[in-house]
Amino acid sequence: MFPGSIKESAMAQAVSARTRERDPNHKVEIERSPRWVRVEFNGQTIADSKNAKLLRETGLRPVYYFPKEDVRMDRMEATTQHTTCQYKGEASYWTIKVGDKVSENAVWSYLDPLPGSEMIGEHLAFYWNRMDAWYEEEEQIFAHPRDPYHRVDVIESSRNVRVVIDGQTVAETKQPRLLFETGHPTRYYIPPKDVRKDLLAATATHTRCPYKGEASYWTAKIGEIELTDIVWGYLDPIPECPRIKGYFCFFNEKVDIYVDGELQERPRTNWS
Protein backbone atom coordinates (compact mmCIF):
# COMPACT_ATOMS: atom_id res chain seq x y z
CA MET A 1 0.00 0.00 0.00
CA PHE A 2 1.30 3.44 -0.92
CA PRO A 3 1.10 6.06 1.83
CA GLY A 4 -1.82 8.41 1.24
CA SER A 5 -3.58 6.07 -1.17
CA ILE A 6 -7.23 7.14 -0.83
CA LYS A 7 -8.63 4.05 -2.53
CA GLU A 8 -6.61 1.58 -0.48
CA SER A 9 -7.25 3.54 2.72
CA ALA A 10 -11.00 3.33 2.08
CA MET A 11 -10.68 -0.40 1.43
CA ALA A 12 -8.80 -0.83 4.69
CA GLN A 13 -11.53 1.05 6.54
CA ALA A 14 -14.19 -1.17 4.97
CA VAL A 15 -12.32 -4.31 6.01
CA SER A 16 -11.91 -2.89 9.50
CA ALA A 17 -15.63 -2.15 9.70
CA ARG A 18 -16.47 -5.72 8.71
CA THR A 19 -14.10 -7.28 11.25
CA ARG A 20 -14.35 -4.85 14.19
CA GLU A 21 -16.11 -6.24 17.23
CA ARG A 22 -19.65 -4.95 17.44
CA ASP A 23 -21.64 -3.92 20.48
CA PRO A 24 -24.28 -6.66 20.84
CA ASN A 25 -26.71 -4.09 22.30
CA HIS A 26 -26.45 -1.81 19.26
CA LYS A 27 -29.39 -2.33 16.93
CA VAL A 28 -29.95 -1.40 13.30
CA GLU A 29 -33.56 -2.07 12.34
CA ILE A 30 -34.86 -1.44 8.82
CA GLU A 31 -38.40 -1.73 7.54
CA ARG A 32 -40.43 -0.57 4.59
CA SER A 33 -42.40 2.55 5.45
CA PRO A 34 -46.09 2.53 4.46
CA ARG A 35 -45.95 6.34 4.13
CA TRP A 36 -45.58 8.31 0.91
CA VAL A 37 -42.46 10.43 1.52
CA ARG A 38 -41.13 13.39 -0.45
CA VAL A 39 -38.15 15.74 -0.19
CA GLU A 40 -37.90 19.25 -1.67
CA PHE A 41 -34.78 21.27 -2.44
CA ASN A 42 -34.76 24.73 -4.03
CA GLY A 43 -38.33 24.40 -5.28
CA GLN A 44 -37.96 20.92 -6.77
CA THR A 45 -38.99 17.50 -5.51
CA ILE A 46 -35.76 15.52 -5.52
CA ALA A 47 -37.04 12.34 -3.85
CA ASP A 48 -40.56 10.96 -4.13
CA SER A 49 -41.28 7.44 -2.94
CA LYS A 50 -44.02 5.14 -1.71
CA ASN A 51 -41.40 2.47 -1.06
CA ALA A 52 -38.97 4.27 1.25
CA LYS A 53 -37.19 2.35 4.01
CA LEU A 54 -37.09 3.63 7.59
CA LEU A 55 -33.86 2.88 9.45
CA ARG A 56 -33.89 2.98 13.24
CA GLU A 57 -30.50 2.75 14.96
CA THR A 58 -29.51 2.79 18.61
CA GLY A 59 -28.70 6.31 19.79
CA LEU A 60 -29.65 7.98 16.49
CA ARG A 61 -32.75 9.56 15.00
CA PRO A 62 -34.71 7.60 12.37
CA VAL A 63 -33.58 8.03 8.76
CA TYR A 64 -35.49 7.59 5.50
CA TYR A 65 -33.69 5.72 2.70
CA PHE A 66 -35.11 6.17 -0.81
CA PRO A 67 -34.83 3.65 -3.66
CA LYS A 68 -32.43 5.00 -6.27
CA GLU A 69 -35.15 4.99 -8.93
CA ASP A 70 -37.22 7.40 -6.79
CA VAL A 71 -34.43 9.99 -6.53
CA ARG A 72 -33.60 12.70 -9.07
CA MET A 73 -30.11 11.38 -9.76
CA ASP A 74 -29.74 13.98 -12.54
CA ARG A 75 -29.49 16.53 -9.72
CA MET A 76 -26.74 14.58 -7.93
CA GLU A 77 -22.97 14.62 -8.45
CA ALA A 78 -20.86 11.87 -6.90
CA THR A 79 -17.99 13.10 -4.70
CA THR A 80 -14.83 11.51 -3.35
CA GLN A 81 -16.08 11.55 0.24
CA HIS A 82 -16.52 8.23 2.03
CA THR A 83 -17.25 7.38 5.65
CA THR A 84 -17.38 4.05 7.43
CA CYS A 85 -19.94 2.68 9.88
CA GLN A 86 -19.08 -0.57 11.61
CA TYR A 87 -22.75 -1.59 11.51
CA LYS A 88 -23.72 -0.57 7.97
CA GLY A 89 -20.51 -0.41 5.94
CA GLU A 90 -18.86 2.22 3.75
CA ALA A 91 -20.98 5.20 2.68
CA SER A 92 -20.52 7.06 -0.60
CA TYR A 93 -21.66 10.68 -0.99
CA TRP A 94 -23.28 13.00 -3.54
CA THR A 95 -23.64 16.77 -3.82
CA ILE A 96 -27.05 18.20 -4.76
CA LYS A 97 -27.27 20.97 -7.37
CA VAL A 98 -30.62 22.52 -8.25
CA GLY A 99 -30.45 25.83 -10.08
CA ASP A 100 -28.05 28.10 -8.25
CA LYS A 101 -28.37 26.22 -4.93
CA VAL A 102 -25.79 23.62 -3.92
CA SER A 103 -25.48 21.37 -0.89
CA GLU A 104 -22.14 19.59 -0.67
CA ASN A 105 -22.09 15.92 0.38
CA ALA A 106 -25.72 16.12 1.45
CA VAL A 107 -26.69 12.63 0.22
CA TRP A 108 -25.21 9.25 1.06
CA SER A 109 -25.68 5.60 0.25
CA TYR A 110 -24.26 2.24 1.30
CA LEU A 111 -23.52 0.61 -2.05
CA ASP A 112 -22.34 -2.62 -0.44
CA PRO A 113 -23.93 -2.69 3.03
CA LEU A 114 -22.83 -5.06 5.74
CA PRO A 115 -24.91 -8.14 6.60
CA GLY A 116 -28.05 -7.07 8.40
CA SER A 117 -28.33 -3.82 6.46
CA GLU A 118 -28.91 -5.23 2.99
CA MET A 119 -32.32 -3.55 2.71
CA ILE A 120 -30.72 -0.12 2.25
CA GLY A 121 -28.52 -1.25 -0.63
CA GLU A 122 -29.23 0.87 -3.75
CA HIS A 123 -31.01 3.40 -1.50
CA LEU A 124 -30.07 7.00 -0.75
CA ALA A 125 -30.51 9.15 2.37
CA PHE A 126 -30.48 12.93 2.79
CA TYR A 127 -29.21 15.16 5.61
CA TRP A 128 -32.49 16.43 7.04
CA ASN A 129 -31.58 20.05 7.77
CA ARG A 130 -29.91 20.57 4.40
CA MET A 131 -33.20 20.04 2.59
CA ASP A 132 -35.92 22.67 2.31
CA ALA A 133 -38.99 20.58 3.14
CA TRP A 134 -40.07 17.03 3.95
CA TYR A 135 -43.54 15.54 3.54
CA GLU A 136 -45.31 12.40 4.71
CA GLU A 137 -48.42 12.05 2.55
CA GLU A 138 -49.74 15.66 2.32
CA GLU A 139 -48.43 16.78 5.72
CA GLN A 140 -45.13 18.62 6.13
CA ILE A 141 -42.98 17.12 8.87
CA PHE A 142 -40.19 18.72 10.89
CA ALA A 143 -37.01 17.83 12.80
CA HIS A 144 -36.77 14.14 11.74
CA PRO A 145 -38.99 11.23 10.66
CA ARG A 146 -41.53 10.05 13.19
CA ASP A 147 -40.71 6.68 14.68
CA PRO A 148 -43.83 4.45 14.51
CA TYR A 149 -42.75 2.83 17.79
CA HIS A 150 -42.38 6.15 19.63
CA ARG A 151 -45.29 7.03 21.93
CA VAL A 152 -46.42 10.35 23.37
CA ASP A 153 -49.22 10.09 25.95
CA VAL A 154 -50.71 13.11 27.71
CA ILE A 155 -52.75 12.32 30.82
CA GLU A 156 -54.72 14.65 33.09
CA SER A 157 -53.78 14.37 36.76
CA SER A 158 -54.80 15.72 40.16
CA ARG A 159 -51.31 15.49 41.63
CA ASN A 160 -49.91 18.57 43.28
CA VAL A 161 -46.97 19.76 41.19
CA ARG A 162 -44.81 22.63 42.42
CA VAL A 163 -41.84 24.16 40.61
CA VAL A 164 -39.20 25.89 42.75
CA ILE A 165 -36.27 28.02 41.57
CA ASP A 166 -33.77 29.26 44.14
CA GLY A 167 -36.24 28.63 46.93
CA GLN A 168 -39.13 30.50 45.29
CA THR A 169 -42.25 28.81 43.97
CA VAL A 170 -42.79 29.84 40.35
CA ALA A 171 -45.62 27.42 39.53
CA GLU A 172 -47.97 25.21 41.51
CA THR A 173 -51.03 23.28 40.36
CA LYS A 174 -53.38 20.42 41.14
CA GLN A 175 -54.40 20.21 37.49
CA PRO A 176 -51.21 19.21 35.66
CA ARG A 177 -51.08 17.28 32.45
CA LEU A 178 -48.38 14.64 32.52
CA LEU A 179 -46.63 13.86 29.26
CA PHE A 180 -45.07 10.42 28.95
CA GLU A 181 -42.77 10.08 25.93
CA THR A 182 -40.66 7.12 24.91
CA GLY A 183 -37.07 7.56 26.08
CA HIS A 184 -37.71 10.81 27.99
CA PRO A 185 -38.42 11.71 31.63
CA THR A 186 -41.98 12.54 32.64
CA ARG A 187 -42.78 16.16 31.76
CA TYR A 188 -45.22 18.19 33.86
CA TYR A 189 -47.32 20.65 31.85
CA ILE A 190 -48.88 23.35 34.03
CA PRO A 191 -51.94 25.53 33.24
CA PRO A 192 -51.07 29.21 32.59
CA LYS A 193 -53.24 30.34 35.54
CA ASP A 194 -50.97 28.41 37.92
CA VAL A 195 -47.68 29.87 36.65
CA ARG A 196 -46.00 33.07 37.91
CA LYS A 197 -45.84 34.61 34.44
CA ASP A 198 -44.55 37.85 35.98
CA LEU A 199 -41.29 35.97 36.56
CA LEU A 200 -41.06 34.81 32.95
CA ALA A 201 -40.00 36.61 29.78
CA ALA A 202 -40.62 35.20 26.30
CA THR A 203 -37.52 34.66 24.15
CA ALA A 204 -36.97 34.32 20.42
CA THR A 205 -36.10 30.63 20.75
CA HIS A 206 -38.24 28.10 18.91
CA THR A 207 -37.67 24.39 18.35
CA ARG A 208 -39.55 21.71 16.42
CA CYS A 209 -40.65 18.30 17.62
CA PRO A 210 -42.15 15.93 15.04
CA TYR A 211 -44.46 14.48 17.70
CA LYS A 212 -45.70 17.70 19.34
CA GLY A 213 -45.07 20.69 17.06
CA GLU A 214 -43.26 24.02 17.46
CA ALA A 215 -42.22 24.99 20.99
CA SER A 216 -41.88 28.56 22.28
CA TYR A 217 -39.56 29.38 25.20
CA TRP A 218 -39.39 31.65 28.25
CA THR A 219 -36.56 32.77 30.51
CA ALA A 220 -37.15 32.78 34.28
CA LYS A 221 -35.67 35.59 36.36
CA ILE A 222 -35.67 35.15 40.13
CA GLY A 223 -33.85 38.02 41.80
CA GLU A 224 -30.34 37.99 40.37
CA ILE A 225 -30.75 34.51 38.92
CA GLU A 226 -31.67 34.27 35.24
CA LEU A 227 -32.31 30.90 33.64
CA THR A 228 -32.50 31.25 29.87
CA ASP A 229 -35.08 29.15 28.01
CA ILE A 230 -35.90 27.16 31.14
CA VAL A 231 -39.60 26.95 30.25
CA TRP A 232 -41.31 25.89 27.06
CA GLY A 233 -44.80 25.44 25.75
CA TYR A 234 -46.66 24.45 22.59
CA LEU A 235 -49.01 27.30 21.72
CA ASP A 236 -50.30 25.51 18.65
CA PRO A 237 -49.37 21.80 18.89
CA ILE A 238 -49.92 19.38 16.04
CA PRO A 239 -53.42 17.82 15.87
CA GLU A 240 -52.19 14.56 17.47
CA CYS A 241 -51.16 16.35 20.68
CA PRO A 242 -53.82 18.98 21.54
CA ARG A 243 -54.02 18.51 25.30
CA ILE A 244 -50.84 20.46 26.09
CA LYS A 245 -51.89 23.55 24.12
CA GLY A 246 -50.98 26.72 26.02
CA TYR A 247 -49.55 24.88 29.03
CA PHE A 248 -46.10 25.62 30.50
CA CYS A 249 -43.37 23.05 31.10
CA PHE A 250 -40.10 23.50 33.05
CA PHE A 251 -36.90 21.57 32.45
CA ASN A 252 -36.88 18.91 35.21
CA GLU A 253 -33.12 18.82 34.75
CA LYS A 254 -32.64 22.43 35.94
CA VAL A 255 -35.34 23.21 38.50
CA ASP A 256 -36.74 21.60 41.65
CA ILE A 257 -40.08 19.91 41.04
CA TYR A 258 -42.18 18.59 43.89
CA VAL A 259 -44.93 16.06 43.14
CA ASP A 260 -47.39 15.50 46.00
CA GLY A 261 -44.82 17.14 48.26
CA GLU A 262 -41.96 14.86 47.24
CA LEU A 263 -38.90 16.38 45.57
CA GLN A 264 -38.27 14.66 42.25
CA GLU A 265 -34.77 13.57 41.29
CA ARG A 266 -33.35 15.66 38.47
CA PRO A 267 -33.01 13.36 35.42
CA ARG A 268 -29.77 13.13 33.48
CA THR A 269 -30.48 13.86 29.81
CA ASN A 270 -29.08 15.82 26.88
CA TRP A 271 -30.64 18.93 28.44
CA SER A 272 -28.95 18.55 31.85
C-alpha positions as CSV (number, residue, x, y, z in Angstrom):
1,M,0.0,0.0,0.0
2,F,1.3,3.4,-0.9
3,P,1.1,6.1,1.8
4,G,-1.8,8.4,1.2
5,S,-3.6,6.1,-1.2
6,I,-7.2,7.1,-0.8
7,K,-8.6,4.1,-2.5
8,E,-6.6,1.6,-0.5
9,S,-7.3,3.5,2.7
10,A,-11.0,3.3,2.1
11,M,-10.7,-0.4,1.4
12,A,-8.8,-0.8,4.7
13,Q,-11.5,1.0,6.5
14,A,-14.2,-1.2,5.0
15,V,-12.3,-4.3,6.0
16,S,-11.9,-2.9,9.5
17,A,-15.6,-2.2,9.7
18,R,-16.5,-5.7,8.7
19,T,-14.1,-7.3,11.3
20,R,-14.3,-4.8,14.2
21,E,-16.1,-6.2,17.2
22,R,-19.6,-4.9,17.4
23,D,-21.6,-3.9,20.5
24,P,-24.3,-6.7,20.8
25,N,-26.7,-4.1,22.3
26,H,-26.4,-1.8,19.3
27,K,-29.4,-2.3,16.9
28,V,-30.0,-1.4,13.3
29,E,-33.6,-2.1,12.3
30,I,-34.9,-1.4,8.8
31,E,-38.4,-1.7,7.5
32,R,-40.4,-0.6,4.6
33,S,-42.4,2.6,5.5
34,P,-46.1,2.5,4.5
35,R,-46.0,6.3,4.1
36,W,-45.6,8.3,0.9
37,V,-42.5,10.4,1.5
38,R,-41.1,13.4,-0.4
39,V,-38.2,15.7,-0.2
40,E,-37.9,19.2,-1.7
41,F,-34.8,21.3,-2.4
42,N,-34.8,24.7,-4.0
43,G,-38.3,24.4,-5.3
44,Q,-38.0,20.9,-6.8
45,T,-39.0,17.5,-5.5
46,I,-35.8,15.5,-5.5
47,A,-37.0,12.3,-3.9
48,D,-40.6,11.0,-4.1
49,S,-41.3,7.4,-2.9
50,K,-44.0,5.1,-1.7
51,N,-41.4,2.5,-1.1
52,A,-39.0,4.3,1.3
53,K,-37.2,2.4,4.0
54,L,-37.1,3.6,7.6
55,L,-33.9,2.9,9.4
56,R,-33.9,3.0,13.2
57,E,-30.5,2.8,15.0
58,T,-29.5,2.8,18.6
59,G,-28.7,6.3,19.8
60,L,-29.7,8.0,16.5
61,R,-32.8,9.6,15.0
62,P,-34.7,7.6,12.4
63,V,-33.6,8.0,8.8
64,Y,-35.5,7.6,5.5
65,Y,-33.7,5.7,2.7
66,F,-35.1,6.2,-0.8
67,P,-34.8,3.7,-3.7
68,K,-32.4,5.0,-6.3
69,E,-35.2,5.0,-8.9
70,D,-37.2,7.4,-6.8
71,V,-34.4,10.0,-6.5
72,R,-33.6,12.7,-9.1
73,M,-30.1,11.4,-9.8
74,D,-29.7,14.0,-12.5
75,R,-29.5,16.5,-9.7
76,M,-26.7,14.6,-7.9
77,E,-23.0,14.6,-8.5
78,A,-20.9,11.9,-6.9
79,T,-18.0,13.1,-4.7
80,T,-14.8,11.5,-3.3
81,Q,-16.1,11.6,0.2
82,H,-16.5,8.2,2.0
83,T,-17.2,7.4,5.6
84,T,-17.4,4.0,7.4
85,C,-19.9,2.7,9.9
86,Q,-19.1,-0.6,11.6
87,Y,-22.7,-1.6,11.5
88,K,-23.7,-0.6,8.0
89,G,-20.5,-0.4,5.9
90,E,-18.9,2.2,3.8
91,A,-21.0,5.2,2.7
92,S,-20.5,7.1,-0.6
93,Y,-21.7,10.7,-1.0
94,W,-23.3,13.0,-3.5
95,T,-23.6,16.8,-3.8
96,I,-27.0,18.2,-4.8
97,K,-27.3,21.0,-7.4
98,V,-30.6,22.5,-8.3
99,G,-30.5,25.8,-10.1
100,D,-28.0,28.1,-8.2
101,K,-28.4,26.2,-4.9
102,V,-25.8,23.6,-3.9
103,S,-25.5,21.4,-0.9
104,E,-22.1,19.6,-0.7
105,N,-22.1,15.9,0.4
106,A,-25.7,16.1,1.5
107,V,-26.7,12.6,0.2
108,W,-25.2,9.3,1.1
109,S,-25.7,5.6,0.2
110,Y,-24.3,2.2,1.3
111,L,-23.5,0.6,-2.0
112,D,-22.3,-2.6,-0.4
113,P,-23.9,-2.7,3.0
114,L,-22.8,-5.1,5.7
115,P,-24.9,-8.1,6.6
116,G,-28.0,-7.1,8.4
117,S,-28.3,-3.8,6.5
118,E,-28.9,-5.2,3.0
119,M,-32.3,-3.6,2.7
120,I,-30.7,-0.1,2.3
121,G,-28.5,-1.3,-0.6
122,E,-29.2,0.9,-3.8
123,H,-31.0,3.4,-1.5
124,L,-30.1,7.0,-0.7
125,A,-30.5,9.2,2.4
126,F,-30.5,12.9,2.8
127,Y,-29.2,15.2,5.6
128,W,-32.5,16.4,7.0
129,N,-31.6,20.0,7.8
130,R,-29.9,20.6,4.4
131,M,-33.2,20.0,2.6
132,D,-35.9,22.7,2.3
133,A,-39.0,20.6,3.1
134,W,-40.1,17.0,4.0
135,Y,-43.5,15.5,3.5
136,E,-45.3,12.4,4.7
137,E,-48.4,12.0,2.6
138,E,-49.7,15.7,2.3
139,E,-48.4,16.8,5.7
140,Q,-45.1,18.6,6.1
141,I,-43.0,17.1,8.9
142,F,-40.2,18.7,10.9
143,A,-37.0,17.8,12.8
144,H,-36.8,14.1,11.7
145,P,-39.0,11.2,10.7
146,R,-41.5,10.0,13.2
147,D,-40.7,6.7,14.7
148,P,-43.8,4.4,14.5
149,Y,-42.7,2.8,17.8
150,H,-42.4,6.1,19.6
151,R,-45.3,7.0,21.9
152,V,-46.4,10.3,23.4
153,D,-49.2,10.1,25.9
154,V,-50.7,13.1,27.7
155,I,-52.8,12.3,30.8
156,E,-54.7,14.6,33.1
157,S,-53.8,14.4,36.8
158,S,-54.8,15.7,40.2
159,R,-51.3,15.5,41.6
160,N,-49.9,18.6,43.3
161,V,-47.0,19.8,41.2
162,R,-44.8,22.6,42.4
163,V,-41.8,24.2,40.6
164,V,-39.2,25.9,42.7
165,I,-36.3,28.0,41.6
166,D,-33.8,29.3,44.1
167,G,-36.2,28.6,46.9
168,Q,-39.1,30.5,45.3
169,T,-42.2,28.8,44.0
170,V,-42.8,29.8,40.4
171,A,-45.6,27.4,39.5
172,E,-48.0,25.2,41.5
173,T,-51.0,23.3,40.4
174,K,-53.4,20.4,41.1
175,Q,-54.4,20.2,37.5
176,P,-51.2,19.2,35.7
177,R,-51.1,17.3,32.4
178,L,-48.4,14.6,32.5
179,L,-46.6,13.9,29.3
180,F,-45.1,10.4,28.9
181,E,-42.8,10.1,25.9
182,T,-40.7,7.1,24.9
183,G,-37.1,7.6,26.1
184,H,-37.7,10.8,28.0
185,P,-38.4,11.7,31.6
186,T,-42.0,12.5,32.6
187,R,-42.8,16.2,31.8
188,Y,-45.2,18.2,33.9
189,Y,-47.3,20.7,31.8
190,I,-48.9,23.4,34.0
191,P,-51.9,25.5,33.2
192,P,-51.1,29.2,32.6
193,K,-53.2,30.3,35.5
194,D,-51.0,28.4,37.9
195,V,-47.7,29.9,36.7
196,R,-46.0,33.1,37.9
197,K,-45.8,34.6,34.4
198,D,-44.6,37.9,36.0
199,L,-41.3,36.0,36.6
200,L,-41.1,34.8,32.9
201,A,-40.0,36.6,29.8
202,A,-40.6,35.2,26.3
203,T,-37.5,34.7,24.2
204,A,-37.0,34.3,20.4
205,T,-36.1,30.6,20.8
206,H,-38.2,28.1,18.9
207,T,-37.7,24.4,18.4
208,R,-39.5,21.7,16.4
209,C,-40.7,18.3,17.6
210,P,-42.1,15.9,15.0
211,Y,-44.5,14.5,17.7
212,K,-45.7,17.7,19.3
213,G,-45.1,20.7,17.1
214,E,-43.3,24.0,17.5
215,A,-42.2,25.0,21.0
216,S,-41.9,28.6,22.3
217,Y,-39.6,29.4,25.2
218,W,-39.4,31.7,28.2
219,T,-36.6,32.8,30.5
220,A,-37.2,32.8,34.3
221,K,-35.7,35.6,36.4
222,I,-35.7,35.1,40.1
223,G,-33.9,38.0,41.8
224,E,-30.3,38.0,40.4
225,I,-30.8,34.5,38.9
226,E,-31.7,34.3,35.2
227,L,-32.3,30.9,33.6
228,T,-32.5,31.3,29.9
229,D,-35.1,29.1,28.0
230,I,-35.9,27.2,31.1
231,V,-39.6,27.0,30.2
232,W,-41.3,25.9,27.1
233,G,-44.8,25.4,25.7
234,Y,-46.7,24.4,22.6
235,L,-49.0,27.3,21.7
236,D,-50.3,25.5,18.6
237,P,-49.4,21.8,18.9
238,I,-49.9,19.4,16.0
239,P,-53.4,17.8,15.9
240,E,-52.2,14.6,17.5
241,C,-51.2,16.3,20.7
242,P,-53.8,19.0,21.5
243,R,-54.0,18.5,25.3
244,I,-50.8,20.5,26.1
245,K,-51.9,23.6,24.1
246,G,-51.0,26.7,26.0
247,Y,-49.5,24.9,29.0
248,F,-46.1,25.6,30.5
249,C,-43.4,23.1,31.1
250,F,-40.1,23.5,33.1
251,F,-36.9,21.6,32.4
252,N,-36.9,18.9,35.2
253,E,-33.1,18.8,34.8
254,K,-32.6,22.4,35.9
255,V,-35.3,23.2,38.5
256,D,-36.7,21.6,41.6
257,I,-40.1,19.9,41.0
258,Y,-42.2,18.6,43.9
259,V,-44.9,16.1,43.1
260,D,-47.4,15.5,46.0
261,G,-44.8,17.1,48.3
262,E,-42.0,14.9,47.2
263,L,-38.9,16.4,45.6
264,Q,-38.3,14.7,42.2
265,E,-34.8,13.6,41.3
266,R,-33.3,15.7,38.5
267,P,-33.0,13.4,35.4
268,R,-29.8,13.1,33.5
269,T,-30.5,13.9,29.8
270,N,-29.1,15.8,26.9
271,W,-30.6,18.9,28.4
272,S,-28.9,18.6,31.8
